[in-house]
């Protein structure tokens, strides 16, 4: 009887605000990528393009928000489990295959349309380089999340090893994050890192460049009520500061470029101390909004909204994976126009709706129609290999 109690899974309440946040942050990530597509089509010679460049950082918190949600959801589902072999089999089978297949598909498609690669090395050098580097088709998140899977047992061990020191762990993690970002901005990016391995010099796919968001996601999951109470008590200050820092990103970007002499790419990099403080405040604000959504849902909301949020959260991973299809269509449409920059700017909302709609439709199709679920990490068919099968499966 005692053994049965120890092995039983803890009962978890379903957190509807998590659904809202997962969908919200993925929509934000895709919006940033849509902005990149529109900027690439602009001439870059008038106020419209400068305006879009200036406000770009205001929406950049969504990347770290999505990473925060990864840490929170993994902790919610796996903190009390010990079968890490099964964890790795499940998580990598749901991530590695989509990563390989979508990269292959996009490489073939973009080669045919953009002629960006030669056929001779399509399936060898270029494909291998793309998989290793994660630097095409916005697949950087896939490399990050697979690194997270590798170190996640260590995060669990850390919080279990010092159960009374969780706030200290979070504080140390924040200090490391701010210090590392200061080093990246003011020192490392000024060095010649060409001789270093790619993982050490490509900060965007290095798991330690975002470690605070995974740690904080785990912390919030483990201390959910305490975090909720803190945010509710201070939401006016948190939201006000978040809005101020959001507007401040406009001046911050220009300060980076005019005073520090940074390029536009470096001036808008997420690896800056200012951006970390801004992102944390915005994530806390969205957390509060998500809980308002959960309260609204409990009190009764339109069925259509509830359906969209619930199912959008289910396929948010798939929307991220296939977004390059919608972005490619948008790119081709804009490429064939001879507009002024203000016309491209006006096209941004419509283009964004089109990309989101297409991404949702493709992910929903894969979710519902076998065997395409494998493309979004939700396979409908599960093959059981006898040598790998265990009783826990």
DAZIVEN-V872825 format. One record per pair of residues at least 24 apart in sequence whose ideal C-beta (glycine too) atoms are under 8 Angstrom apart, sorted by the first residue. I is the first residue (numbers start at 1). J is the second residue. D is the distance in Angstrom with one decimal. If there is no record, write none. Layout:
<<I,J,D> <I,J,D>>
//
This chain:
<<9,80,7.1> <9,81,8.0> <10,80,5.2> <12,76,6.7> <15,76,7.5> <15,224,7.9> <15,294,7.3> <16,293,6.9> <16,294,4.2> <16,297,5.5> <16,298,8.0> <16,309,7.9> <16,310,8.0> <17,287,7.3> <17,290,3.4> <17,291,4.7> <17,293,6.1> <17,294,4.4> <18,69,7.3> <18,72,7.0> <18,73,6.7> <18,76,7.5> <18,290,7.2> <18,313,7.4> <19,309,5.4> <19,310,5.7> <19,312,7.8> <19,313,3.8> <20,289,7.5> <20,290,4.2> <20,293,4.4> <20,294,7.2> <20,309,5.6> <20,313,7.5> <21,65,7.3> <21,69,5.7> <21,286,5.9> <21,287,6.7> <21,290,4.6> <22,66,7.8> <22,69,5.3> <22,73,7.4> <22,313,4.5> <22,316,5.0> <23,308,8.0> <23,309,5.7> <23,312,4.2> <23,313,4.9> <23,316,5.6> <24,62,7.9> <24,65,7.7> <24,286,6.0> <24,289,7.9> <24,290,7.3> <25,62,5.0> <25,65,4.1> <25,66,4.2> <25,68,8.0> <25,69,6.0> <25,286,7.4> <26,62,7.8> <26,66,6.2> <26,316,4.2> <26,317,8.0> <26,319,5.7> <26,320,5.7> <27,62,7.7> <27,356,6.5> <28,59,6.0> <28,61,7.4> <28,62,2.7> <28,65,6.8> <28,66,7.8> <29,62,4.9> <29,63,5.9> <29,66,5.7> <29,141,7.8> <29,320,6.6> <30,319,6.9> <30,320,7.4> <30,323,5.2> <30,352,7.6> <30,355,6.1> <30,356,6.2> <30,359,6.5> <31,59,5.9> <31,62,7.2> <31,352,5.8> <32,56,7.4> <32,59,5.7> <32,60,6.4> <32,62,6.4> <32,63,7.3> <33,138,5.7> <33,323,6.4> <33,327,6.0> <33,355,8.0> <34,327,6.8> <34,330,6.9> <34,348,6.9> <34,351,6.0> <34,352,4.6> <34,355,5.3> <35,59,7.4> <35,348,7.0> <37,327,5.2> <37,330,5.4> <37,331,5.4> <37,334,7.2> <37,351,7.3> <38,330,7.8> <38,334,6.9> <38,344,5.5> <38,345,7.3> <38,347,6.9> <38,348,5.1> <38,351,6.4> <40,331,7.2> <41,331,7.2> <41,334,3.8> <41,335,6.6> <41,337,7.6> <41,344,5.5> <42,341,4.6> <42,344,5.1> <42,345,7.9> <43,340,7.5> <43,341,5.6> <44,341,7.3> <45,341,7.0> <46,340,6.9> <46,341,4.8> <46,342,7.0> <47,341,7.8> <47,342,7.6> <48,340,7.5> <48,341,3.9> <48,342,4.1> <48,344,7.1> <48,345,4.4> <49,341,4.5> <49,344,7.9> <49,345,7.7> <51,345,7.2> <52,345,5.9> <52,348,7.5> <53,253,7.8> <53,264,6.8> <53,268,7.9> <54,250,4.9> <54,253,6.3> <54,254,7.2> <55,249,7.8> <55,250,6.4> <56,253,7.8> <56,268,5.8> <57,249,3.7> <57,250,7.6> <57,252,7.1> <57,253,5.6> <57,268,5.5> <57,275,7.2> <58,246,4.9> <58,247,7.5> <58,249,5.3> <58,250,7.3> <60,249,7.7> <60,268,7.3> <60,270,5.7> <60,275,6.7> <60,279,7.6> <61,275,7.9> <61,278,6.3> <61,279,4.3> <61,282,4.1> <61,283,6.7> <63,141,7.9> <63,270,6.1> <64,210,6.6> <64,213,5.1> <64,270,6.8> <64,276,7.8> <64,279,4.4> <64,283,7.0> <65,279,7.1> <65,282,7.1> <65,283,5.0> <65,286,6.4> <66,141,7.0> <66,320,8.0> <67,141,7.7> <67,144,6.7> <67,210,5.2> <67,213,4.3> <67,214,6.6> <67,217,7.7> <68,213,4.4> <68,214,7.7> <68,216,6.1> <68,217,4.7> <68,220,7.9> <68,283,5.5> <69,217,6.6> <70,145,5.8> <70,148,6.1> <70,213,8.0> <70,214,6.8> <70,217,6.6> <71,148,7.2> <71,155,7.5> <71,213,6.3> <71,214,3.8> <71,215,6.9> <71,216,6.9> <71,217,2.5> <71,218,5.2> <71,221,7.8> <72,217,3.7> <72,218,7.1> <72,220,5.6> <72,221,4.9> <73,217,7.7> <74,148,7.2> <74,152,5.8> <74,217,7.6> <74,218,7.7> <75,155,7.7> <75,156,7.6> <75,217,6.5> <75,218,4.3> <75,221,4.0> <75,222,6.7> <76,221,5.1> <78,152,7.2> <78,156,7.3> <79,156,5.8> <79,159,7.7> <79,218,7.5> <79,221,7.1> <79,222,7.1> <83,390,7.7> <83,392,5.3> <84,153,5.2> <85,390,7.6> <86,390,6.7> <86,392,5.6> <86,393,6.6> <87,149,7.6> <87,152,7.7> <87,153,7.7> <88,149,6.7> <89,388,6.7> <91,149,4.6> <92,146,6.8> <92,149,6.5> <93,379,7.7> <94,377,3.7> <94,378,7.3> <94,379,7.5> <95,142,6.3> <95,145,6.2> <95,146,5.5> <95,149,7.2> <95,377,6.1> <96,146,6.9> <97,374,5.7> <98,142,7.5> <98,321,5.5> <98,374,7.0> <98,375,5.6> <98,376,6.4> <98,377,5.4> <99,131,7.4> <99,139,6.5> <99,142,4.5> <99,143,7.9> <99,146,7.5> <100,131,6.8> <101,374,7.5> <101,375,6.1> <102,137,7.0> <102,139,7.2> <102,321,5.3> <102,322,7.0> <102,324,7.9> <102,375,6.8> <103,127,7.0> <103,130,5.4> <103,131,5.9> <103,136,7.2> <103,137,6.6> <103,139,6.2> <106,136,7.1> <106,137,4.6> <106,324,5.5> <107,136,7.5> <109,328,7.3> <110,137,7.8> <110,328,7.1> <113,328,7.0> <113,332,7.3> <132,198,7.1> <133,198,5.9> <133,202,6.9> <133,205,7.2> <134,205,5.1> <135,202,7.3> <135,205,7.6> <137,324,4.4> <138,320,7.7> <138,323,6.5> <138,324,6.2> <138,327,8.0> <140,204,5.3> <140,205,5.1> <141,320,6.4> <142,321,7.7> <143,205,4.7> <144,205,6.3> <144,207,6.0> <144,210,6.6> <147,207,3.8> <148,207,6.3> <148,214,5.8> <151,207,6.6> <152,214,8.0> <155,214,6.5> <155,215,6.7> <155,218,5.5> <156,218,7.8> <159,218,6.2> <159,219,7.7> <159,222,6.3> <166,219,6.0> <166,222,6.5> <166,223,6.6> <169,215,6.8> <169,219,7.3> <170,215,6.4> <170,216,6.3> <170,219,4.9> <173,211,6.2> <173,212,4.8> <173,215,4.2> <173,216,7.1> <174,212,5.6> <174,216,7.9> <176,211,6.8> <176,212,7.2> <177,211,6.5> <177,212,3.7> <177,276,5.8> <178,273,5.0> <178,276,5.9> <178,277,8.0> <180,208,7.1> <180,209,6.8> <180,271,8.0> <181,209,7.9> <181,271,5.0> <181,272,5.7> <181,273,5.1> <181,275,7.5> <181,276,5.8> <182,273,5.3> <184,209,7.3> <184,269,7.8> <184,271,4.5> <184,272,7.9> <185,266,7.7> <185,269,7.1> <185,271,6.4> <185,272,5.1> <185,273,7.4> <189,266,6.3> <203,271,5.4> <204,270,8.0> <204,271,8.0> <209,271,6.2> <212,276,7.3> <216,280,7.7> <220,287,7.7> <227,287,7.8> <228,291,6.8> <231,284,5.5> <231,287,6.2> <231,288,5.2> <232,288,7.1> <235,285,7.5> <235,288,5.2> <238,281,5.8> <238,284,5.1> <238,285,5.9> <238,288,7.5> <239,285,4.9> <239,288,7.4> <241,281,5.4> <242,278,7.1> <242,281,3.9> <242,282,4.9> <242,284,7.5> <242,285,4.8> <245,274,7.5> <245,277,6.7> <245,278,4.1> <245,281,6.3> <246,278,6.8> <246,282,7.2> <248,274,7.9> <248,278,7.7> <249,274,7.8> <249,275,7.8> <249,278,6.7> <311,364,7.3> <312,360,6.8> <314,367,6.8> <314,378,7.7> <315,360,7.1> <315,363,3.9> <315,364,5.9> <315,366,7.8> <315,367,5.2> <315,376,6.3> <315,378,7.7> <317,376,6.0> <317,377,5.3> <317,378,8.0> <318,359,8.0> <318,362,7.4> <318,363,3.2> <318,366,5.7> <318,367,6.6> <318,375,7.1> <318,376,2.9> <318,377,7.0> <318,378,7.2> <319,356,7.8> <319,359,4.2> <319,360,6.0> <319,363,4.8> <321,363,7.6> <321,375,7.0> <321,376,6.0> <321,377,7.8> <322,359,5.6> <322,362,4.6> <322,363,6.1> <322,366,7.9> <322,375,7.6> <322,376,7.6> <323,355,6.6> <323,359,5.0> <325,358,6.5> <325,359,7.5> <325,362,6.5> <326,354,6.5> <326,355,3.7> <326,356,7.6> <326,357,7.9> <326,358,3.9> <326,359,5.3> <327,355,5.9> <329,354,7.4> <329,355,7.9> <329,358,7.0> <330,354,6.5> <330,355,5.9>>
//
